[in-house]
Structure formats: structure tokens, C-alpha cells
Amino acid sequence: MTTDFTIAGAGIVGLSTAYKLSLQYPDSSILLLEKESGVAAHQTGHNSGVIHSGIYYKPGSYKAKNCIAGRHQIVEYCRENEIAHDICGKIIVASNENEIPALTSIFNRGVQNEIEGIELIDQKQVKEIEPYSIGIRAIHVPCAGIIDFKGVCESLAQKITAAGHSIQFNTPVQNVFQKNGSLTIKSLKHTFNSKYFINCTGLHSDRVARSAGIKSDIQIVPFRGEYYELTEDAEHMVKGLIYPLPNPEFPFLGVHFTRMVNGGVECGPNAVFSFKREGYQKTSFDFNDTIETVNFPGFWKLAGKHWKMGLDEMYRSYSKKGFLKNLQKLIPSIHENQLKVSPAGVRAMALLPNGEILDDFHFEMGENEIHVLNAPSPAATAGLSIGDEIVAKAKLAFSL
């Protein structure tokens, strides 16, 4: 049997792609392969659970276009399918006068991206929105929110299978090659034939692409994001989302406060190199993952450029007081005994050999193949729109 479309990876990008293909080509056969035992097992299920507005991203970029379109889609999807979400809004805070130009720049970018409802607010207005936060100025982003991304993925999986398509778990893709005019996809125990193949494997996307013969310069380097949660007695200090100004040289948004849709308040994440692609613990280590990273010249060039920032992040990883100090820039009254350790996440950072971080979503094509080699934040928010993007690429590349 030859399937029309085989998709690897049951995170939100893979599931959204399968869902959108099923709508566009209802008579096709779709098979989704996932190496874990359930959906959203890695990046999708371990992020902050934020519906991003699109305010930060370069106008016209994949990130900007798909985040904004995806945000509208995913909110509508949650409403229609009764999935937990809350458009609670967020503030991006400037703590001192030196940060005002950067804050203004982000606001202007948000205006260019047509983010609805954003406004620059003063210290009094900051207190009205987040009474425990400090900041001389801030951007209020009312269209940002929080969401149960795993719930979205479970709903998408149900719709895909209800439409007659298949999801096969515990099936990691090991090799992809052309055979007799079609694609052969091999896993540990099974072999599948397919007309078309779409790689949405996140942390392993570069490896799956290489197994298919794609010669890309990109390599995935894992970074662990560690979180704390506020204890119950401190949760009242955060009403929605409180963010600092991001570092423009690094693709992380800084340690922030996130009210979670299923209860509680998360604080973080930091960003530290992980010695394992799925290394959720400080002690996580995989020899092959580590050797692969340290042999990649881009890693050392990145480390050479950002070594001081890396040391700061590592310090916060092992020092609760160091982590707290960053949080107190936003809420000074938070105390160390009001923080408890929360589960970590791992981000797939796509690097080039010159040490450049690939900042935008990135796709590479093979014969009857699409490989999603970079889908960082805000990919979860943008997931449904990225699905549309991939369907459009498939239509063009595969002459559908």
C-alpha cells in the first residue's frame, strides 16, 4: 500500500499539516508517524503555553505572517472545540530610561505588523494592569493569551483519525529514500511507501532530513529552558503575562511570568545548552548528541560570540537566587521561598556553520519531500497557519 502523504512528527506543526491536508485533499490518504507514545511529547507540550501576538517579528517574515494568522486561527479553533484558552493580555516592561528606545522600537514593529489594540502605557497604567509589577513604561498587548497546546494537539489528532487517516505512535523515522518511483520510509520495525513525505520532527528535523539525502548546512543544537512556578500564596501577584524587553541579539524573550491556563503561574525560562536533544533534566546526557554538537563549528562560533550570556544563563540554572534576581526586575516583592521548581522544556535551535542563529521558519525541499528545518517560537501559536504554508508549498512543489 502506498500512502499519499506521510508526515513525521506529531507536534503541533505535524498535526496542523495533516489536518490542513485532510481539508484540502479529503480523498487522499494521510499517515502521521510519531516516535513517542502520544502527541505533543516535546517542544509543543513543554513550552510556556502562550498565544503570541506577533509584535516582535520582522515585518513580512514567515514568523510575523504566520504568527498573526495562526493566532486568529487557533483562538477560533479553541472556541469552536471548547479548548482551554484565555486572551488575558500581556505587558512588555521597560525598567529604566535606557530601555525606552528599545521599547519604542518594538512598539513601532507591532504597529507595522498591525497588532490590534497595542498601546504604550505609563507607570500608573502598568500598575492598573499588573499591580505588583514595576516599570517606567510598557507596551500593553491585549490580544496575547494563554492556551492548552496539548489539548489543541489531541483535538487535531481526533479530527485526523475521524476523517479516516492514520497516526502511528512509537514509530521513529530512521531513513527515507526513493524506490521504484515512490518514497520508502523506514522505522525500527516498519517500512512505509508514500508519494510524498513531510518532515516536522522538530528536535530531530536535521537528522531526518540528512537520512533523506538533504544536504543542508543547518544543524539543530538543543537549549533547555528551565522554569519555576509561584507558590499558591504568591499567584495573586500575576494577573496575565509580564515580559521584560528581549535581548535583540538572542532569540529568547527573557525570563517572564506566565499565568497558566490550567492554573498556577510559571516563571522563566532561562536558556542553557543541553547535552541531550531531549534533555529535560540538568543531569541529562547523551554521548552521540553531545559529540555531534561539539563537532559542529557553528556551536563554537555561537559560544564564542555569546559566552558571557551563556555563563549568566548557566549561573541562573544552578542559582535560585540568580534566577530570582531576574524575576525581581519585574516584580520586586517576589521572594525565594515563593518559587518552586517546574518542568523544563528543550528548544531546537537551528544553527549555521558560521554560528548564525536561523531566526525565521525555514523549509528545504527534496524530490517529493518538504523538510521543516526550523520552526521555533512562535510555531505553536502559528501552527495552523504553518500548516497552510506547507499545504501551499506541497501544492506547488508536488504539482497537486
DRENDO-1510 file (C-alpha; in Angstrom, 1 decimal, always signed):
<recs>
REC; n; res; u; v; w
REC; 1; MET; +0.0; +0.0; +0.0 .
REC; 2; THR; +1.3; +3.5; -0.9 .
REC; 3; THR; +0.0; +6.4; +1.2 .
REC; 4; ASP; -0.4; +9.8; -0.5 .
REC; 5; PHE; +1.1; +11.9; +2.3 .
REC; 6; THR; +3.3; +10.7; +5.1 .
REC; 7; ILE; +4.2; +13.2; +7.8 .
REC; 8; ALA; +6.8; +12.6; +10.5 .
REC; 9; GLY; +6.2; +14.3; +13.9 .
REC; 10; ALA; +3.0; +14.7; +16.0 .
REC; 11; GLY; +3.8; +18.1; +17.5 .
REC; 12; ILE; +1.5; +21.0; +16.6 .
REC; 13; VAL; +3.2; +21.6; +13.2 .
REC; 14; GLY; +2.9; +18.0; +12.0 .
REC; 15; LEU; -0.6; +17.7; +13.3 .
REC; 16; SER; -1.7; +21.0; +11.8 .
REC; 17; THR; -0.1; +20.0; +8.5 .
REC; 18; ALA; -2.0; +16.6; +8.5 .
REC; 19; TYR; -5.2; +18.4; +9.4 .
REC; 20; LYS; -4.9; +21.1; +6.7 .
REC; 21; LEU; -4.0; +18.4; +4.1 .
REC; 22; SER; -7.1; +16.4; +5.1 .
REC; 23; LEU; -9.3; +19.5; +4.5 .
REC; 24; GLN; -7.6; +20.4; +1.2 .
REC; 25; TYR; -7.4; +16.9; -0.2 .
REC; 26; PRO; -10.2; +14.9; +1.5 .
REC; 27; ASP; -9.9; +11.9; -0.8 .
REC; 28; SER; -6.2; +11.5; -0.1 .
REC; 29; SER; -4.6; +9.0; +2.4 .
REC; 30; ILE; -2.5; +10.5; +5.2 .
REC; 31; LEU; -0.2; +8.7; +7.6 .
REC; 32; LEU; +1.4; +10.5; +10.5 .
REC; 33; LEU; +4.4; +8.9; +12.2 .
REC; 34; GLU; +5.4; +9.8; +15.8 .
REC; 35; LYS; +8.3; +8.3; +17.7 .
REC; 36; GLU; +6.7; +8.8; +21.1 .
REC; 37; SER; +3.6; +7.2; +22.5 .
REC; 38; GLY; +1.4; +10.3; +22.3 .
REC; 39; VAL; +1.1; +13.7; +20.7 .
REC; 40; ALA; +2.9; +16.9; +21.7 .
REC; 41; ALA; +5.6; +15.0; +23.6 .
REC; 42; HIS; +8.4; +17.5; +23.2 .
REC; 43; GLN; +8.5; +21.2; +22.2 .
REC; 44; THR; +4.7; +21.7; +21.8 .
REC; 45; GLY; +4.0; +20.1; +25.2 .
REC; 46; HIS; +6.8; +21.7; +27.1 .
REC; 47; ASN; +6.5; +25.4; +26.2 .
REC; 48; SER; +5.0; +28.3; +28.2 .
REC; 49; GLY; +1.6; +27.9; +26.7 .
REC; 50; VAL; +1.4; +31.4; +25.4 .
REC; 51; ILE; -0.6; +32.7; +22.4 .
REC; 52; HIS; +1.9; +35.1; +21.0 .
REC; 53; SER; +0.7; +38.3; +19.3 .
REC; 54; GLY; +3.4; +38.7; +16.6 .
REC; 55; ILE; +4.6; +42.0; +17.9 .
REC; 56; TYR; +8.4; +41.1; +18.0 .
REC; 57; TYR; +8.9; +39.7; +14.5 .
REC; 58; LYS; +10.4; +41.3; +11.4 .
REC; 59; PRO; +7.5; +42.6; +9.2 .
REC; 60; GLY; +7.0; +40.3; +6.2 .
REC; 61; SER; +8.9; +37.4; +7.8 .
REC; 62; TYR; +7.4; +33.9; +8.0 .
REC; 63; LYS; +7.3; +34.4; +11.8 .
REC; 64; ALA; +5.3; +37.6; +11.6 .
REC; 65; LYS; +2.8; +36.5; +8.9 .
REC; 66; ASN; +2.2; +33.0; +10.3 .
REC; 67; CYS; +2.1; +34.1; +14.0 .
REC; 68; ILE; -0.6; +36.7; +13.3 .
REC; 69; ALA; -2.7; +34.4; +11.0 .
REC; 70; GLY; -2.1; +31.4; +13.3 .
REC; 71; ARG; -3.1; +33.4; +16.4 .
REC; 72; HIS; -6.5; +34.2; +14.9 .
REC; 73; GLN; -6.9; +30.6; +13.7 .
REC; 74; ILE; -6.0; +28.9; +16.9 .
REC; 75; VAL; -8.3; +31.2; +19.0 .
REC; 76; GLU; -11.2; +30.4; +16.7 .
REC; 77; TYR; -10.3; +26.7; +16.8 .
REC; 78; CYS; -10.3; +26.7; +20.6 .
REC; 79; ARG; -13.7; +28.5; +20.7 .
REC; 80; GLU; -15.2; +26.0; +18.3 .
REC; 81; ASN; -13.8; +23.0; +20.0 .
REC; 82; GLU; -14.0; +24.1; +23.7 .
REC; 83; ILE; -10.3; +24.0; +24.3 .
REC; 84; ALA; -9.0; +25.9; +27.3 .
REC; 85; HIS; -7.6; +29.4; +26.5 .
REC; 86; ASP; -7.8; +32.9; +27.8 .
REC; 87; ILE; -7.0; +36.2; +26.0 .
REC; 88; CYS; -5.6; +37.7; +29.1 .
REC; 89; GLY; -3.2; +40.2; +27.5 .
REC; 90; LYS; +0.4; +40.9; +28.4 .
REC; 91; ILE; +2.7; +43.8; +29.2 .
REC; 92; ILE; +6.3; +44.2; +27.9 .
REC; 93; VAL; +8.1; +46.3; +30.6 .
REC; 94; ALA; +10.9; +48.8; +30.4 .
REC; 95; SER; +12.6; +49.0; +33.8 .
REC; 96; ASN; +14.6; +52.2; +33.2 .
REC; 97; GLU; +15.1; +55.1; +30.9 .
REC; 98; ASN; +17.9; +53.3; +28.9 .
REC; 99; GLU; +15.3; +50.7; +27.7 .
REC; 100; ILE; +12.8; +53.3; +26.4 .
REC; 101; PRO; +14.3; +53.4; +22.8 .
REC; 102; ALA; +14.2; +49.5; +22.5 .
REC; 103; LEU; +10.6; +49.5; +23.9 .
REC; 104; THR; +9.6; +52.1; +21.3 .
REC; 105; SER; +11.2; +50.1; +18.6 .
REC; 106; ILE; +9.2; +47.0; +19.5 .
REC; 107; PHE; +6.0; +49.1; +19.6 .
REC; 108; ASN; +6.7; +50.5; +16.2 .
REC; 109; ARG; +7.3; +47.0; +14.8 .
REC; 110; GLY; +4.0; +46.0; +16.3 .
REC; 111; VAL; +2.3; +48.8; +14.5 .
REC; 112; GLN; +3.9; +47.7; +11.3 .
REC; 113; ASN; +2.7; +44.2; +11.9 .
REC; 114; GLU; -0.8; +45.6; +12.6 .
REC; 115; ILE; -1.1; +44.0; +16.0 .
REC; 116; GLU; -4.5; +45.1; +17.2 .
REC; 117; GLY; -5.0; +47.1; +20.3 .
REC; 118; ILE; -1.4; +47.6; +21.4 .
REC; 119; GLU; -0.5; +50.8; +23.2 .
REC; 120; LEU; +2.4; +52.4; +25.1 .
REC; 121; ILE; +1.4; +52.9; +28.7 .
REC; 122; ASP; +3.0; +54.7; +31.7 .
REC; 123; GLN; +3.9; +53.6; +35.2 .
REC; 124; LYS; +0.4; +54.3; +36.5 .
REC; 125; GLN; -1.2; +52.2; +33.8 .
REC; 126; VAL; +1.3; +49.4; +34.4 .
REC; 127; LYS; +0.1; +49.2; +38.0 .
REC; 128; GLU; -3.5; +49.2; +36.9 .
REC; 129; ILE; -2.9; +46.1; +34.7 .
REC; 130; GLU; -0.3; +44.3; +36.9 .
REC; 131; PRO; -0.4; +45.9; +40.4 .
REC; 132; TYR; +2.8; +44.1; +41.7 .
REC; 133; SER; +4.9; +44.9; +38.6 .
REC; 134; ILE; +7.2; +47.8; +38.2 .
REC; 135; GLY; +8.2; +49.6; +35.1 .
REC; 136; ILE; +8.5; +53.2; +33.9 .
REC; 137; ARG; +6.9; +52.4; +30.6 .
REC; 138; ALA; +5.4; +49.3; +29.0 .
REC; 139; ILE; +3.6; +48.0; +25.9 .
REC; 140; HIS; +0.2; +46.6; +26.6 .
REC; 141; VAL; -0.6; +43.8; +24.2 .
REC; 142; PRO; -4.3; +42.9; +24.8 .
REC; 143; CYS; -4.5; +40.2; +22.1 .
REC; 144; ALA; -1.9; +37.9; +23.7 .
REC; 145; GLY; -3.1; +35.0; +25.8 .
REC; 146; ILE; -2.6; +31.5; +27.2 .
REC; 147; ILE; -3.7; +28.2; +25.9 .
REC; 148; ASP; -3.6; +24.4; +26.4 .
REC; 149; PHE; -1.5; +23.4; +23.4 .
REC; 150; LYS; -1.6; +19.8; +24.2 .
REC; 151; GLY; -5.3; +20.0; +24.2 .
REC; 152; VAL; -5.2; +21.5; +20.7 .
REC; 153; CYS; -3.0; +18.7; +19.5 .
REC; 154; GLU; -5.2; +16.0; +21.0 .
REC; 155; SER; -8.2; +17.6; +19.3 .
REC; 156; LEU; -6.4; +17.8; +15.9 .
REC; 157; ALA; -5.4; +14.1; +16.3 .
REC; 158; GLN; -9.0; +13.2; +16.8 .
REC; 159; LYS; -10.1; +15.1; +13.7 .
REC; 160; ILE; -7.4; +13.5; +11.6 .
REC; 161; THR; -8.3; +9.9; +12.6 .
REC; 162; ALA; -12.1; +10.7; +12.4 .
REC; 163; ALA; -11.5; +11.7; +8.8 .
REC; 164; GLY; -10.1; +8.2; +8.1 .
REC; 165; HIS; -6.4; +8.9; +8.3 .
REC; 166; SER; -3.8; +7.2; +10.5 .
REC; 167; ILE; -1.5; +8.1; +13.3 .
REC; 168; GLN; +1.1; +5.5; +14.2 .
REC; 169; PHE; +2.9; +6.1; +17.5 .
REC; 170; ASN; +6.2; +4.6; +18.8 .
REC; 171; THR; +7.5; +4.8; +15.2 .
REC; 172; PRO; +10.6; +6.9; +14.8 .
REC; 173; VAL; +11.6; +7.6; +11.2 .
REC; 174; GLN; +15.2; +6.3; +10.6 .
REC; 175; ASN; +15.6; +6.5; +6.8 .
REC; 176; VAL; +13.9; +8.0; +3.8 .
REC; 177; PHE; +14.8; +7.1; +0.2 .
REC; 178; GLN; +13.4; +6.9; -3.3 .
REC; 179; LYS; +12.5; +3.5; -4.6 .
REC; 180; ASN; +10.6; +2.5; -7.8 .
REC; 181; GLY; +9.2; +5.9; -8.3 .
REC; 182; SER; +7.9; +6.4; -4.8 .
REC; 183; LEU; +9.3; +7.2; -1.3 .
REC; 184; THR; +10.2; +4.4; +1.1 .
REC; 185; ILE; +10.2; +5.4; +4.8 .
REC; 186; LYS; +11.8; +3.1; +7.3 .
REC; 187; SER; +11.4; +3.0; +11.0 .
REC; 188; LEU; +12.8; +0.5; +13.5 .
REC; 189; LYS; +10.1; -2.2; +12.8 .
REC; 190; HIS; +8.2; -1.0; +9.8 .
REC; 191; THR; +8.6; +0.2; +6.2 .
REC; 192; PHE; +6.1; +2.5; +4.6 .
REC; 193; ASN; +5.6; +3.6; +0.9 .
REC; 194; SER; +4.4; +7.1; +0.2 .
REC; 195; LYS; +4.0; +9.5; -2.7 .
REC; 196; TYR; +5.0; +12.5; -0.6 .
REC; 197; PHE; +6.9; +13.0; +2.7 .
REC; 198; ILE; +6.8; +16.0; +5.1 .
REC; 199; ASN; +9.3; +16.2; +7.9 .
REC; 200; CYS; +8.0; +18.0; +11.0 .
REC; 201; THR; +10.3; +16.3; +13.6 .
REC; 202; GLY; +11.5; +19.4; +15.5 .
REC; 203; LEU; +14.5; +18.4; +17.6 .
REC; 204; HIS; +15.4; +15.7; +15.1 .
REC; 205; SER; +14.5; +17.5; +11.9 .
REC; 206; ASP; +18.0; +17.9; +10.6 .
REC; 207; ARG; +18.8; +14.2; +11.2 .
REC; 208; VAL; +15.6; +13.1; +9.4 .
REC; 209; ALA; +16.5; +15.5; +6.5 .
REC; 210; ARG; +20.0; +14.0; +6.3 .
REC; 211; SER; +18.6; +10.5; +6.2 .
REC; 212; ALA; +16.6; +11.6; +3.2 .
REC; 213; GLY; +19.7; +12.8; +1.4 .
REC; 214; ILE; +19.1; +16.5; +2.0 .
REC; 215; LYS; +22.5; +18.3; +2.2 .
REC; 216; SER; +21.7; +21.2; +4.4 .
REC; 217; ASP; +24.2; +23.4; +6.4 .
REC; 218; ILE; +21.7; +23.6; +9.3 .
REC; 219; GLN; +22.2; +21.7; +12.5 .
REC; 220; ILE; +19.9; +21.5; +15.5 .
REC; 221; VAL; +21.5; +22.4; +18.8 .
REC; 222; PRO; +19.3; +21.9; +21.9 .
REC; 223; PHE; +18.8; +24.5; +24.5 .
REC; 224; ARG; +17.0; +23.7; +27.8 .
REC; 225; GLY; +14.6; +26.2; +29.2 .
REC; 226; GLU; +14.2; +25.9; +32.9 .
REC; 227; TYR; +11.2; +27.1; +34.9 .
REC; 228; TYR; +10.0; +27.8; +38.4 .
REC; 229; GLU; +6.4; +28.2; +39.5 .
REC; 230; LEU; +5.0; +30.6; +42.1 .
REC; 231; THR; +3.7; +29.0; +45.3 .
REC; 232; GLU; +0.0; +29.3; +45.8 .
REC; 233; ASP; +0.3; +32.2; +48.2 .
REC; 234; ALA; +2.2; +34.3; +45.5 .
REC; 235; GLU; +0.0; +33.6; +42.5 .
REC; 236; HIS; -2.2; +36.7; +43.1 .
REC; 237; MET; +0.9; +38.8; +42.1 .
REC; 238; VAL; +0.4; +38.0; +38.4 .
REC; 239; LYS; -2.8; +38.7; +36.5 .
REC; 240; GLY; -1.7; +37.8; +33.0 .
REC; 241; LEU; +1.6; +37.8; +31.2 .
REC; 242; ILE; +4.6; +40.0; +32.2 .
REC; 243; TYR; +7.6; +40.2; +29.9 .
REC; 244; PRO; +10.9; +42.1; +30.0 .
REC; 245; LEU; +12.5; +43.6; +27.0 .
REC; 246; PRO; +14.1; +40.8; +24.9 .
REC; 247; ASN; +17.8; +40.8; +24.1 .
REC; 248; PRO; +17.9; +41.7; +20.4 .
REC; 249; GLU; +21.0; +39.5; +19.8 .
REC; 250; PHE; +19.5; +36.3; +21.1 .
REC; 251; PRO; +16.2; +34.6; +20.0 .
REC; 252; PHE; +14.8; +34.2; +23.5 .
REC; 253; LEU; +12.3; +36.5; +25.2 .
REC; 254; GLY; +13.8; +36.6; +28.6 .
REC; 255; VAL; +12.6; +35.3; +32.0 .
REC; 256; HIS; +9.0; +36.2; +32.3 .
REC; 257; PHE; +5.8; +35.5; +34.3 .
REC; 258; THR; +3.0; +33.4; +32.7 .
REC; 259; ARG; -0.4; +32.7; +34.2 .
REC; 260; MET; -1.1; +29.2; +33.0 .
REC; 261; VAL; -4.5; +28.3; +31.5 .
REC; 262; ASN; -4.9; +25.3; +33.8 .
REC; 263; GLY; -3.9; +27.1; +37.0 .
REC; 264; GLY; -0.7; +28.4; +38.5 .
REC; 265; VAL; +1.9; +30.9; +37.4 .
REC; 266; GLU; +5.1; +29.9; +35.6 .
REC; 267; CYS; +8.4; +31.9; +35.8 .
REC; 268; GLY; +11.1; +31.5; +33.2 .
REC; 269; PRO; +12.6; +30.2; +31.1 .
REC; 270; ASN; +16.3; +30.7; +31.1 .
REC; 271; ALA; +18.3; +29.1; +28.2 .
REC; 272; VAL; +21.2; +26.7; +28.7 .
REC; 273; PHE; +22.9; +24.3; +26.3 .
REC; 274; SER; +21.6; +20.8; +26.7 .
REC; 275; PHE; +23.9; +17.8; +26.5 .
REC; 276; LYS; +20.9; +15.8; +25.1 .
REC; 277; ARG; +18.3; +16.7; +22.4 .
REC; 278; GLU; +15.6; +15.7; +24.8 .
REC; 279; GLY; +17.4; +16.6; +27.9 .
REC; 280; TYR; +14.8; +17.9; +30.4 .
REC; 281; GLN; +17.0; +17.4; +33.5 .
REC; 282; LYS; +20.2; +19.2; +34.4 .
REC; 283; THR; +21.9; +15.8; +34.5 .
REC; 284; SER; +20.6; +14.7; +31.1 .
REC; 285; PHE; +23.4; +13.5; +28.8 .
REC; 286; ASP; +23.6; +11.7; +25.5 .
REC; 287; PHE; +27.1; +10.9; +24.2 .
REC; 288; ASN; +26.1; +11.0; +20.5 .
REC; 289; ASP; +24.1; +14.2; +20.8 .
REC; 290; THR; +27.0; +15.9; +22.6 .
REC; 291; ILE; +29.7; +14.8; +20.2 .
REC; 292; GLU; +27.5; +15.8; +17.3 .
REC; 293; THR; +27.2; +19.3; +18.7 .
REC; 294; VAL; +30.8; +19.9; +19.8 .
REC; 295; ASN; +32.0; +18.7; +16.4 .
REC; 296; PHE; +29.8; +21.4; +14.7 .
REC; 297; PRO; +31.8; +24.6; +14.1 .
REC; 298; GLY; +28.7; +26.8; +14.4 .
REC; 299; PHE; +28.3; +25.8; +18.0 .
REC; 300; TRP; +31.8; +27.1; +18.9 .
REC; 301; LYS; +31.3; +30.3; +16.9 .
REC; 302; LEU; +28.0; +30.9; +18.7 .
REC; 303; ALA; +29.6; +30.2; +22.1 .
REC; 304; GLY; +32.5; +32.5; +21.3 .
REC; 305; LYS; +30.1; +35.3; +20.5 .
REC; 306; HIS; +27.8; +34.8; +23.4 .
REC; 307; TRP; +30.0; +33.3; +26.1 .
REC; 308; LYS; +29.2; +35.9; +28.7 .
REC; 309; MET; +25.4; +35.5; +28.2 .
REC; 310; GLY; +25.9; +31.7; +28.3 .
REC; 311; LEU; +27.7; +32.0; +31.7 .
REC; 312; ASP; +24.9; +34.2; +33.0 .
REC; 313; GLU; +22.3; +31.6; +31.9 .
REC; 314; MET; +24.3; +28.8; +33.4 .
REC; 315; TYR; +24.6; +30.7; +36.7 .
REC; 316; ARG; +20.8; +31.1; +36.8 .
REC; 317; SER; +20.4; +27.4; +36.1 .
REC; 318; TYR; +22.3; +26.5; +39.3 .
REC; 319; SER; +21.5; +29.5; +41.4 .
REC; 320; LYS; +17.9; +30.1; +42.5 .
REC; 321; LYS; +19.0; +33.5; +43.9 .
REC; 322; GLY; +20.3; +34.4; +40.4 .
REC; 323; PHE; +17.1; +33.3; +38.8 .
REC; 324; LEU; +15.1; +35.3; +41.4 .
REC; 325; LYS; +17.1; +38.4; +40.7 .
REC; 326; ASN; +15.9; +38.5; +37.1 .
REC; 327; LEU; +12.3; +37.9; +38.2 .
REC; 328; GLN; +12.6; +40.8; +40.7 .
REC; 329; LYS; +13.3; +43.2; +37.9 .
REC; 330; LEU; +9.6; +42.7; +37.0 .
REC; 331; ILE; +8.1; +42.0; +40.4 .
REC; 332; PRO; +10.4; +43.2; +43.3 .
REC; 333; SER; +8.3; +41.7; +46.1 .
REC; 334; ILE; +8.8; +38.1; +44.9 .
REC; 335; HIS; +10.8; +36.1; +47.5 .
REC; 336; GLU; +12.9; +32.9; +47.1 .
REC; 337; ASN; +10.6; +30.8; +49.2 .
REC; 338; GLN; +7.8; +31.6; +46.8 .
REC; 339; LEU; +9.4; +29.8; +43.9 .
REC; 340; LYS; +9.2; +26.0; +43.3 .
REC; 341; VAL; +10.8; +24.0; +40.5 .
REC; 342; SER; +8.7; +23.4; +37.5 .
REC; 343; PRO; +9.3; +21.0; +34.5 .
REC; 344; ALA; +11.7; +22.2; +31.8 .
REC; 345; GLY; +11.5; +22.3; +28.0 .
REC; 346; VAL; +14.0; +21.9; +25.3 .
REC; 347; ARG; +14.2; +24.2; +22.2 .
REC; 348; ALA; +15.6; +23.1; +18.9 .
REC; 349; MET; +17.9; +26.0; +17.8 .
REC; 350; ALA; +18.9; +25.9; +14.2 .
REC; 351; LEU; +22.5; +27.0; +13.6 .
REC; 352; LEU; +24.6; +27.6; +10.5 .
REC; 353; PRO; +28.3; +26.7; +10.4 .
REC; 354; ASN; +29.2; +30.4; +10.8 .
REC; 355; GLY; +27.4; +30.4; +14.2 .
REC; 356; GLU; +24.4; +32.4; +12.9 .
REC; 357; ILE; +21.1; +31.5; +14.5 .
REC; 358; LEU; +18.4; +30.9; +12.0 .
REC; 359; ASP; +15.8; +33.3; +13.1 .
REC; 360; ASP; +12.9; +32.6; +10.8 .
REC; 361; PHE; +10.9; +29.5; +9.9 .
REC; 362; HIS; +12.9; +27.5; +7.3 .
REC; 363; PHE; +11.9; +24.9; +4.8 .
REC; 364; GLU; +14.0; +22.8; +2.5 .
REC; 365; MET; +12.8; +20.6; -0.4 .
REC; 366; GLY; +13.7; +17.2; -1.8 .
REC; 367; GLU; +12.1; +15.2; -4.5 .
REC; 368; ASN; +8.5; +14.9; -3.3 .
REC; 369; GLU; +9.7; +16.0; +0.1 .
REC; 370; ILE; +9.3; +19.0; +2.4 .
REC; 371; HIS; +11.5; +19.4; +5.4 .
REC; 372; VAL; +10.7; +21.9; +8.2 .
REC; 373; LEU; +14.2; +22.6; +9.5 .
REC; 374; ASN; +13.4; +25.5; +11.7 .
REC; 375; ALA; +10.1; +26.1; +13.5 .
REC; 376; PRO; +11.0; +27.9; +16.7 .
REC; 377; SER; +8.6; +30.0; +18.9 .
REC; 378; PRO; +6.0; +31.2; +17.9 .
REC; 379; ALA; +5.5; +28.0; +16.0 .
REC; 380; ALA; +2.9; +26.7; +18.5 .
REC; 381; THR; +0.8; +29.9; +18.1 .
REC; 382; ALA; +1.4; +29.8; +14.3 .
REC; 383; GLY; +0.9; +26.0; +13.9 .
REC; 384; LEU; -2.4; +26.1; +11.9 .
REC; 385; SER; -1.0; +28.8; +9.7 .
REC; 386; ILE; +2.2; +26.9; +9.1 .
REC; 387; GLY; +0.0; +24.0; +8.1 .
REC; 388; ASP; -1.5; +26.3; +5.4 .
REC; 389; GLU; +2.0; +27.3; +4.4 .
REC; 390; ILE; +3.1; +23.7; +4.0 .
REC; 391; VAL; +0.0; +22.8; +2.0 .
REC; 392; ALA; +0.7; +25.7; -0.4 .
REC; 393; LYS; +4.3; +24.5; -0.8 .
REC; 394; ALA; +3.2; +21.0; -1.4 .
REC; 395; LYS; +0.6; +22.0; -4.0 .
REC; 396; LEU; +3.3; +23.9; -5.9 .
REC; 397; ALA; +6.3; +21.5; -5.4 .
REC; 398; PHE; +4.3; +18.3; -5.9 .
REC; 399; SER; +2.1; +19.7; -8.8 .
REC; 400; LEU; -1.0; +18.7; -6.9 .
</recs>
